[in-house]
Amino acid sequence: MLLVAVVLLFGMTSCGGDEYDDTALKQQIADLEKRVSAAETVLRAYDQALFIKSVTTTSNGYVITFSDNSKATITNGKDGADGQPGKDGKDGDAWIKDVQVGEREVTFTMTDGRSFSIPLSTLVGNIQHLSFVPTHSDGRATVAFRSAADATLQMTFTLSPAELAADVVAKWSELMSVEAVLTATRAAEPILLTVTACESGANGRLEITASATALGENFFASGCGAAAALKLSDGVTTFTSDYVPLYAAKEAIPANQLYYTTTNNQTTTPKTAIMSGVSVVENSYTDGLGVMTFSSALSEVAASAFSAHATLSTVELPEGVETIRSKAFQSCKKLTKATLPASVETIEQHAFAQSGLQSVTILGTPSIGQFAFSNCKNSYNQYTLTAFYGPLASADNRALMADGTLLAYATASGNSYEVPAGVKKIGATAFANCEQITTITLPDGVEEIETYAFYYCFALTTITIPEGVTTIGEYAFMGDRGLKSLTLPATTKKLAAGAFRGCSAMTTLTLNAVTPPSLYSGVFAGCSADLKIAVPASAVDAYKEHEDWSNYAAQIVAQ
């Protein structure tokens, strides 16, 4: 309306044919149009969520360029009133009252009181593309590691426009992070990997190094899937690359070496020959790592080779070792971690029993001997074993499993446990000497509880045994003095020798089987004299008259 009024005024003064110099008026109209255009440009940029590419300061204001390359010229001043002293002030912008240029945004205040901000273009905001450059034919990035504690991720990206790479590298510590996800476990929360270095390569390449320790033992032990993305953020703009699958590349230990650490950071040796005819030819301890070098490649660790070793803290065996003999690391109270290669085929009985193991990584699928990881305690008689890692580890890392058999339980991982679905057997000594566990739930599908499965679980008070279980193995519940009652399903066919020996608190054993199961010697030896054996009412006589059960006729009652 103001422009129209000025034009009408111009038209009126030019009537009558008198000569009139309209130069000043035309300039005023042009200036007014510019100011209207500037306000419209700013408001449109805000409405369309544009950002500001540049702010140029002029002698009396700013020239602001937006991300669509539109420009707004904004002049200083308010109303063009006379300056004191001096000439008339130049007209300021009539619709934009104030402009404040900050580090990350420009704030505009309009004459009607409205105030809003438009973000400034930043370094990240100018990035157009970020492409991963693979180092493997399948497009994976490499995570190199000797152990989880020293794992590093190497990634190369091409940045576009390429000329931004140098500026990004100069500020990498402020801008960069790497986010990873475990694709196998579908973890909801991303894992932050700290970027430790960034270098600039040719043609806009960024060479990224990040610590990969946070990926966790599962990734390094079992190759569980993971992917990572590079994230650049300056607080205004964030740019994230596509997720890249990760490849764990373990540093190989020479076949004739063994890596170890000790509690006193000094060299040590096996207590006996690690293998027949093999001797230590070199031994060093530097940068927190011990390296034993042997006269030939190792294929086994001999029986009791490190038994009761006083200072051994961690041990990592080389590829090529096939057998860990009986008691090889038994009673190593300071031993907290062991890493066993994929070549291991057999871990014999008591191999790590009574050691101080907190975690063990088994990269292969060996057979596990009885009591191999039983009763792991430290020097203070506290249970220590909390996790297994590797192909045999359960999803929760609390057990070892193979071919439907639960082989071992991490005794310090909790006082109650729901055995995973799919388990058909509770293996021999699986929970043996787990003195703290109180509650165990077995899933549908379990068919057999093997020898010594729950041997000396002193605190066990509740165990759910589902239909389908046919056999209670020898000494399966021996010494479980916390059990007061137990129910066996209708499918039970065999109670092996000593199955409940020493269950001194048990007062009721309920059997749902109508046909009396086979009963072997000493099943109830050491049990309470008040023990009642409750069976289906229709089967009471059958139990009392059965040759295996007749000795307990006085204790057999109807349910």
MIKE-580725 format. One record per residue (C-alpha): residue in three letters; z, y, x. Coordinates in steps of 0.001 Angstrom, whole numbers, plus 500000, padded with zeros to 6 digits. Each point is the difference from the previous one (the first is absolute). Example, Ala and Ser with C-alpha at 12.3 -4.5 7.8 and 13.67 -1.06 7.14 Angstrom:
BEGIN
- ala|507800|495500|512300;
- ser|499340|503440|501370;
// end
This chain:
BEGIN
- met|500000|500000|500000;
- leu|500766|502339|502886;
- leu|496541|499487|501464;
- val|498405|500692|496623;
- ala|501997|503224|499644;
- val|498923|501209|503414;
- val|496356|499247|499223;
- leu|500201|501888|496681;
- leu|501551|502967|501763;
- phe|497194|499957|502532;
- gly|497444|499902|497207;
- met|501590|502968|498206;
- thr|500109|502267|503055;
- ser|496382|499358|500832;
- cys|498742|501145|496593;
- gly|498580|503469|499808;
- gly|497601|499584|502921;
- asp|502184|501759|502614;
- glu|499872|498560|503472;
- tyr|503101|497840|500699;
- asp|501025|498269|503213;
- asp|501268|496572|498807;
- thr|500531|498451|503441;
- ala|503793|500165|499861;
- leu|500077|498572|496494;
- lys|497766|497096|500972;
- gln|502268|499264|502952;
- gln|503024|500003|497717;
- ile|498285|497595|497647;
- ala|499055|497737|502933;
- asp|503540|500059|501313;
- leu|501319|499173|496546;
- glu|497612|497082|499669;
- lys|501158|498666|503361;
- arg|503629|500198|498938;
- val|499294|498248|496700;
- ser|497976|497368|501861;
- ala|502834|499456|502521;
- ala|502532|499393|497249;
- glu|497657|497646|498161;
- thr|499305|498056|503218;
- val|503701|499594|500787;
- leu|500858|498897|496457;
- arg|497106|497539|499934;
- ala|501056|498528|503365;
- tyr|503520|499476|498710;
- asp|498746|498460|496753;
- gln|497692|497596|501878;
- ala|502686|499048|502570;
- leu|497948|501226|502927;
- phe|501563|500700|503360;
- ile|499514|502935|502311;
- lys|497820|499393|503042;
- ser|500701|503307|501713;
- val|501729|503366|499647;
- thr|498433|502909|501904;
- thr|501980|503225|500342;
- thr|498048|503211|499561;
- ser|501029|503627|500571;
- asn|501108|500311|496401;
- gly|500518|496469|498666;
- tyr|498730|496407|500232;
- val|496844|497980|499632;
- ile|500976|496567|498703;
- thr|497575|497052|500147;
- phe|500637|496987|497755;
- ser|499063|496346|500472;
- asp|496829|500433|497888;
- asn|499006|502880|502324;
- ser|500557|502665|497332;
- lys|501629|503190|501279;
- ala|502401|502607|498657;
- thr|500317|503451|501625;
- ile|503409|501469|499210;
- thr|500914|503568|500979;
- asn|503373|501522|500728;
- gly|501584|502826|497975;
- lys|501168|500335|496441;
- asp|498610|502990|498143;
- gly|498104|502179|502459;
- ala|502480|502876|499730;
- asp|500040|502764|502578;
- gly|501588|499143|503257;
- gln|502512|502522|501394;
- pro|498610|501501|502176;
- gly|496386|498888|500226;
- lys|497012|499167|497926;
- asp|499914|498184|496712;
- gly|500940|496363|500394;
- lys|497256|497476|499492;
- asp|500103|498129|496716;
- gly|501867|496721|500248;
- asp|499377|496886|497953;
- ala|500637|500684|496319;
- trp|500804|496391|498981;
- ile|501648|498472|503091;
- lys|503237|501774|500732;
- asp|501077|498163|503141;
- val|498798|497377|502495;
- gln|502381|498083|502281;
- val|498437|497785|502687;
- gly|502346|497186|501038;
- glu|499640|497122|502453;
- arg|498818|497504|497404;
- glu|499035|502046|496950;
- val|499002|503425|498722;
- thr|502011|501430|497098;
- phe|498342|502388|497565;
- thr|501918|502288|497632;
- met|497950|501468|497159;
- thr|500635|503407|498402;
- asp|501094|498270|496786;
- gly|502835|498283|501901;
- arg|498455|496554|500477;
- ser|500498|498403|503414;
- phe|498383|496874|501418;
- ser|499158|498412|503354;
- ile|496836|498419|501378;
- pro|500377|497681|503013;
- leu|498454|500893|503293;
- ser|497549|497590|501517;
- thr|501727|498072|502810;
- leu|498820|497744|502772;
- val|500398|496901|497851;
- gly|498381|501748|497071;
- asn|496788|500346|501998;
- ile|499726|496260|500710;
- gln|497078|498443|498179;
- his|500169|496382|501098;
- leu|502216|497605|501967;
- ser|498429|496649|500913;
- phe|501619|497026|501742;
- val|498125|498609|502996;
- pro|500708|496216|500052;
- thr|500764|498099|503175;
- his|499400|496578|498380;
- ser|496901|498752|498208;
- asp|502013|499458|496822;
- gly|501145|503628|499928;
- arg|503624|499497|501015;
- ala|502212|502175|502172;
- thr|502064|498457|502801;
- val|503778|499801|500127;
- ala|500867|498944|503535;
- phe|503464|498555|500596;
- arg|502123|497857|502228;
- ser|502809|500192|497472;
- ala|500519|501917|496780;
- ala|502064|502543|501921;
- asp|497081|501162|502156;
- ala|497090|499701|497568;
- thr|497358|502744|500079;
- leu|497064|500735|497723;
- gln|496728|501319|501421;
- met|497536|501731|497636;
- thr|496908|502135|500594;
- phe|498616|502415|497413;
- thr|496976|502298|499866;
- leu|500798|503448|498594;
- ser|497489|502213|498233;
- pro|499268|502820|500768;
- ala|500250|498798|503609;
- glu|500976|503432|501299;
- leu|503362|499690|498204;
- ala|501081|497034|502144;
- ala|501307|502104|502885;
- asp|502166|502098|497657;
- val|501323|496875|498263;
- val|500894|498396|503338;
- ala|501781|503187|501064;
- lys|502260|499760|496932;
- trp|500124|496217|499494;
- ser|503794|499778|500151;
- glu|500247|502421|497071;
- leu|497144|498616|497933;
- met|499842|496230|500402;
- ser|501690|496938|498577;
- val|498862|496454|499366;
- glu|500883|498270|496737;
- ala|499904|496203|499828;
- val|500346|497514|497172;
- leu|500729|496274|500123;
- thr|497170|498625|497908;
- ala|501338|496433|499887;
- thr|503351|500980|498498;
- arg|498553|502853|497908;
- ala|502831|502255|501140;
- ala|500122|503046|497756;
- glu|501233|502464|502587;
- pro|497765|500956|502936;
- ile|501346|499438|503491;
- leu|499930|503067|502233;
- leu|498719|499327|503521;
- thr|500771|502744|502496;
- val|496995|501385|501877;
- thr|500859|500103|503708;
- ala|496747|501324|501487;
- cys|496652|501491|499018;
- glu|497074|500686|502317;
- ser|496600|501517|499360;
- gly|496885|497961|500689;
- ala|496307|500844|499871;
- asn|498289|501092|496773;
- gly|503160|500882|498096;
- arg|501881|496747|500674;
- leu|503766|499761|499714;
- glu|501704|497274|502063;
- ile|503279|499229|498212;
- thr|502988|498004|501290;
- ala|502924|499259|497694;
- ser|503173|497940|500199;
- ala|499594|496922|497776;
- thr|503569|498712|500252;
- ala|500720|500878|496363;
- leu|497479|497407|498774;
- gly|502808|497453|500363;
- glu|500404|496475|501315;
- asn|497981|498379|497198;
- phe|496845|501788|501075;
- phe|500363|498929|503626;
- ala|501255|496482|499301;
- ser|497761|498826|497198;
- gly|497081|502398|500031;
- cys|500859|501211|496512;
- gly|497323|502469|498921;
- ala|500342|503688|500701;
- ala|497825|503102|499881;
- ala|500466|503557|501235;
- ala|498550|503456|499377;
- leu|500073|503196|502068;
- lys|501492|502945|498135;
- leu|499519|503645|501009;
- ser|502110|502609|498237;
- asp|500775|503648|500752;
- gly|502208|500692|497009;
- val|497121|501473|498002;
- thr|497293|497368|500221;
- thr|500245|496246|500547;
- phe|497101|497807|501108;
- thr|500380|496204|500139;
- ser|497564|497467|501407;
- asp|499145|496713|498332;
- tyr|502438|497150|500638;
- val|499035|497822|502942;
- pro|501045|496311|500318;
- leu|502182|499256|503014;
- tyr|499740|497222|502571;
- ala|503054|498862|501994;
- ala|499034|499244|503594;
- lys|502917|498416|501838;
- glu|500252|500278|503742;
- ala|499732|496458|501328;
- ile|502770|498601|502169;
- pro|498615|498018|502958;
- ala|500468|496266|499414;
- asn|502313|499690|503001;
- gln|502300|502884|499034;
- leu|502869|500656|497617;
- tyr|501137|503454|498863;
- tyr|503689|500642|499423;
- thr|502767|502580|499860;
- thr|503661|499707|500892;
- thr|503121|501817|498917;
- asn|500675|501189|503565;
- asn|496364|500976|500776;
- gln|499875|497627|502921;
- thr|497875|496997|500827;
- thr|501071|496553|498904;
- thr|498672|496440|500134;
- pro|500186|496854|497860;
- lys|503156|497947|500443;
- thr|497854|496956|500713;
- ala|496291|499550|500740;
- ile|498005|501452|497128;
- met|497582|497088|500305;
- ser|499872|496925|502177;
- gly|498461|500808|503365;
- val|499752|503734|499281;
- ser|501995|502640|501866;
- val|500402|503771|499962;
- val|497870|501546|502762;
- glu|500477|503679|499139;
- asn|502463|501928|497853;
- ser|500123|503740|499325;
- tyr|501778|502392|497645;
- thr|498458|503466|499642;
- asp|499749|502562|497202;
- gly|502325|497926|497829;
- leu|497943|496797|500186;
- gly|500551|496821|501978;
- val|497046|497859|501072;
- met|500443|496460|501281;
- thr|496990|498527|501750;
- phe|499832|496210|500352;
- ser|498210|497673|502359;
- ser|497691|498794|497216;
- ala|499162|500639|496364;
- leu|502709|499154|497469;
- ser|499474|497403|497294;
- glu|503637|499603|498980;
- val|503513|501328|500353;
- ala|502193|497138|501135;
- ala|503088|498762|498157;
- ser|502998|502285|500612;
- ala|497967|502143|502432;
- phe|501751|503209|498905;
- ser|502914|498461|498089;
- ala|503074|502273|499874;
- his|498288|502613|502178;
- ala|502379|502929|500362;
- thr|497679|503060|500165;
- leu|496610|499030|498504;
- ser|499230|502555|497265;
- thr|496354|499461|499018;
- val|497366|497472|500977;
- glu|496237|499853|499489;
- leu|498164|496821|500919;
- pro|496341|499861|501094;
- glu|497104|498442|498150;
- gly|499726|496392|501120;
- val|503591|498992|499353;
- glu|499847|497125|497521;
- thr|503568|498689|499803;
- ile|503449|501549|500024;
- arg|502330|497154|500771;
- ser|503395|499226|498497;
- lys|502716|502586|500685;
- ala|497635|502070|502176;
- phe|501708|503245|498941;
- gln|503086|498630|498265;
- ser|503132|502187|500158;
- cys|498239|502965|501646;
- lys|502396|502427|498319;
- lys|498287|503131|501361;
- leu|496500|498868|498995;
- thr|498878|502239|497119;
- lys|496242|499519|499824;
- ala|497493|497294|500857;
- thr|496201|500064|499759;
- leu|498248|496627|500022;
- pro|496210|499760|500441;
- ala|497489|498446|497625;
- ser|499627|497045|502365;
- val|503511|498684|499231;
- glu|499716|496751|498050;
- thr|503608|498781|500034;
- ile|503407|501657|499970;
- glu|502472|497206|500508;
- gln|503459|499618|498476;
- his|502686|502525|500948;
- ala|497438|501977|502050;
- phe|501558|503385|499071;
- ala|503135|498791|498207;
- gln|503158|502090|500434;
- ser|498065|502708|501843;
- gly|500328|503697|499154;
- leu|496458|500263|498628;
- gln|499444|502904|497613;
- ser|496304|499351|499491;
- val|497424|497500|501161;
- thr|496227|500344|499983;
- ile|498064|496738|499823;
- leu|496282|500708|500331;
- gly|498929|496419|499282;
- thr|500924|497307|497490;
- pro|502135|497502|501956;
- ser|502186|497233|498669;
- ile|503643|501102|499839;
- gly|502728|497595|501087;
- gln|503354|499612|498261;
- phe|502523|502772|500675;
- ala|497376|501847|502111;
- phe|501236|503416|498773;
- ser|503322|498930|498567;
- asn|503288|501847|500352;
- cys|498594|503002|501905;
- lys|503023|502127|500920;
- asn|500854|502578|502625;
- ser|502959|500030|502362;
- tyr|502177|501425|497207;
- asn|499268|497008|497756;
- gln|497905|502167|497659;
- tyr|496808|498657|498442;
- thr|496977|501769|501468;
- leu|496698|498495|498833;
- thr|498429|502335|497430;
- ala|496241|499410|500160;
- phe|497151|497673|500875;
- tyr|496492|501306|500734;
- gly|496681|498246|500227;
- pro|497798|497677|497923;
- leu|502943|497798|498961;
- ala|502184|502910|498853;
- ser|500605|500507|496292;
- ala|498867|503250|498417;
- asp|503532|501372|500235;
- asn|500354|498770|503618;
- arg|503217|498196|499122;
- ala|498707|496447|500398;
- leu|497521|497766|501793;
- met|497704|497945|497767;
- ala|497193|497500|500571;
- asp|498048|497804|497592;
- gly|502402|500651|497148;
- thr|503138|499301|502038;
- leu|502633|502632|500722;
- leu|500840|499300|503641;
- ala|502646|502556|500949;
- tyr|501936|502917|498540;
- ala|501018|503168|501842;
- thr|503734|499697|499589;
- ala|500814|503700|500426;
- ser|497352|501223|497542;
- gly|502221|499927|496925;
- asn|502651|498070|498097;
- ser|497774|499025|497090;
- tyr|496458|498693|499974;
- glu|497263|499146|497533;
- val|497792|497438|501661;
- pro|496355|501100|499670;
- ala|497741|498412|497414;
- gly|497777|497263|501371;
- val|502715|498262|501992;
- lys|500101|496267|499253;
- lys|502575|498902|502555;
- ile|503126|501509|501472;
- gly|499546|498711|503523;
- ala|502518|498255|502197;
- thr|502698|502433|501243;
- ala|498192|502956|498337;
- phe|503284|501731|499043;
- ala|502299|497990|502266;
- asn|503073|501829|501298;
- cys|499263|503060|497881;
- glu|503661|500677|499417;
- gln|499538|503309|498163;
- ile|497475|499214|497274;
- thr|501528|499841|496523;
- thr|497085|499639|497570;
- ile|496694|498150|500235;
- thr|497335|499669|497319;
- leu|497304|497364|500360;
- pro|496666|500562|498230;
- asp|498227|497659|497631;
- gly|497918|497548|501980;
- val|502626|498943|502539;
- glu|500014|496213|500212;
- glu|502272|499124|502911;
- ile|503035|501315|501841;
- glu|499874|498446|503454;
- thr|502614|498939|502546;
- tyr|502667|502580|500882;
- ala|498159|502631|497907;
- phe|503207|501844|499007;
- tyr|502308|498465|502593;
- tyr|503248|501929|500491;
- cys|499094|502924|497752;
- phe|503713|500700|499592;
- ala|499642|503019|497681;
- leu|497385|498525|497665;
- thr|501320|500126|496442;
- thr|496827|500045|497901;
- ile|496721|498162|500384;
- thr|497352|499497|497328;
- ile|498127|496709|500316;
- pro|496971|499845|497675;
- glu|498402|497152|498109;
- gly|497648|498119|502278;
- val|502422|499371|502844;
- thr|500129|496242|500577;
- thr|501901|499600|503280;
- ile|503186|501409|501506;
- gly|499774|499110|503699;
- glu|502625|498717|502405;
- tyr|502922|502385|500485;
- ala|497995|502669|498126;
- phe|503144|501795|498734;
- met|502504|498630|502492;
- gly|502986|502271|500585;
- asp|499121|502481|497226;
- arg|503622|500545|499079;
- gly|499230|503027|497814;
- leu|498067|497956|497412;
- lys|502101|499342|496910;
- ser|497265|498726|497731;
- leu|496386|498950|500249;
- thr|497327|498865|497551;
- leu|497243|497596|500987;
- pro|496850|499802|497847;
- ala|498799|497083|497897;
- thr|497369|499253|502635;
- thr|502594|499050|502661;
- lys|499377|496488|501335;
- lys|501870|499824|503312;
- leu|503253|501264|501511;
- ala|499823|499101|503698;
- ala|502918|499137|502275;
- gly|502700|502642|500295;
- ala|498079|502438|497755;
- phe|503210|501716|498794;
- arg|502363|498847|502712;
- gly|502856|502454|500526;
- cys|499309|502110|496870;
- ser|503755|500186|499544;
- ala|500009|502610|497213;
- met|497457|498316|497751;
- thr|501558|498998|496718;
- thr|496881|499413|497884;
- leu|496653|498441|500860;
- thr|497631|499974|497030;
- leu|497094|497566|500048;
- asn|497354|500387|497292;
- ala|498159|496810|500973;
- val|500276|497314|497299;
- thr|499112|497317|502534;
- pro|502656|499939|502731;
- pro|498571|501174|503343;
- ser|500316|497831|503091;
- leu|503347|500773|501638;
- tyr|500488|499400|503710;
- ser|503164|499685|502089;
- gly|502519|502777|500426;
- val|498351|502418|497549;
- phe|503379|501201|498712;
- ala|502145|499359|503075;
- gly|502515|502779|500453;
- cys|499388|501437|496522;
- ser|502834|500927|497659;
- ala|501830|497121|498375;
- asp|499578|501947|496737;
- leu|496207|499876|500163;
- lys|498427|499285|496622;
- ile|496484|498633|499808;
- ala|498508|501213|496709;
- val|496968|498054|498738;
- pro|498081|499878|496701;
- ala|502162|498420|497305;
- ser|497387|497316|499376;
- ala|500081|498986|503655;
- val|503759|499762|500658;
- asp|500081|496213|499814;
- ala|496842|499673|502095;
- tyr|501599|502036|502787;
- lys|503353|498174|499845;
- glu|498293|496615|500129;
- his|497453|500914|502699;
- glu|500761|498289|503328;
- asp|499709|503321|501900;
- trp|502220|501933|497604;
- ser|502551|497449|498811;
- asn|502522|501060|502669;
- tyr|500111|503424|498305;
- ala|500294|498669|496443;
- ala|503358|501721|499475;
- gln|498462|503368|500874;
- ile|496875|499667|497836;
- val|500221|501950|496739;
- ala|497616|501077|497258;
- gln|498581|503528|500174;
// end
